[in-house]
């Protein structure tokens, strides 16, 4: 199944508290805002920056590619309050050598080692998931702590679904920890199929939460256009 790289137009959506967000593809200038949301949500970034969150935000902002993200921005202030990274934006993937060079440039040798150890940890404790042809994979999801439970994640998910349909994907998938109950509840409510992945040997031994794959079929758009 062939897919194509496209850009959806920006859209406005109202949150539960009445405020309006603009949901769009990331663009140049969003780097710092994206990094400021993701760094607190994923501890490896602060570890790689030796516990300095401001340094972690600056380092991650230097290496990320904003066009790979969908962002939600408050219409009245321009503050980024939610992000999601999506695969398949038609960009050439970096070689492993180029990725290592980028990590060294942004994080230094200590940071590179932290990311390598994190990769090993995930392989040992988290069941892997490889996106199939025609499957759009989303990851690095984060919402500002002050704007959770207001519908930010749902609005971003709607945008990602519409992008997937327009680009020719048949499903959108994501991987979650089984103890991330709010996120699992959101995707269940949106009609996603939730599939538990078998735990790895170490995960079972250390009672580490198993992984759950959410899959959203894109074959048909809901009649209302909303969930």
C-alpha positions, 0 to 999 in steps of 0.5 A: 500500500502506497502512502504520501507526504501531505500537510493538513491545514491548521484547524481550531478546536475548543477544549472543555474549559472553553479555550481554543487550541490550534492543531497543526503540523509542527514547523520551524520555531516549534522546537523549544516548545516541543522539547519543553513538553517531551523532556518532563514526560520521558526521564531519559532526557534529564538523565542524559543531561545529568539532571539539568532539565533546562539543558535537556530541553535545549539539547533535545530542541537541537536534534528534533525535527519539528515537521514530524510532530503534530502540535496543539497551541493555545490560540490566545497565547501561542503556548504549545500544550500538546504534541505527538510524533508521527512516522511516515512524514516522507522524510529520509531516515537518518543512518545509525551513524548519523543518529550517533553523531547527532546525539554526540553533538547535542548530548555529548558522550555521557548523554549518548551512553544514557540513550544506549542504555535506555534502548537496551532497557526497553529491549529487555523490559518492553515488548517491541512493536514494528509498524507494518506497511500502511500503518502510521505509528505515533509516539512521544505523546505529551500534554502539559500537566496544566492542560490534561483532561481538557481534550488536548490529546483527543484533538491531536489524535483526531488530527493524526487520524485525519492525516493518516487517512489523507496520506493513505494509511489504513491504521494508526497505532501506538504503544502504551504501558498497561498502567497508563490508565488515562491514555488507555481509557482515551483510546478505548473510548475513541474506538481503538482496539487494545492488544496486550503484548506478552511481557518479556522474561525480565518484565515478568520477573520484575513485575514490570508493566506489560505493553499495550498496542492501541490500533485505530482502523481508518477505513471509514470516517465517523459520520459526525467527524468527531468522537 
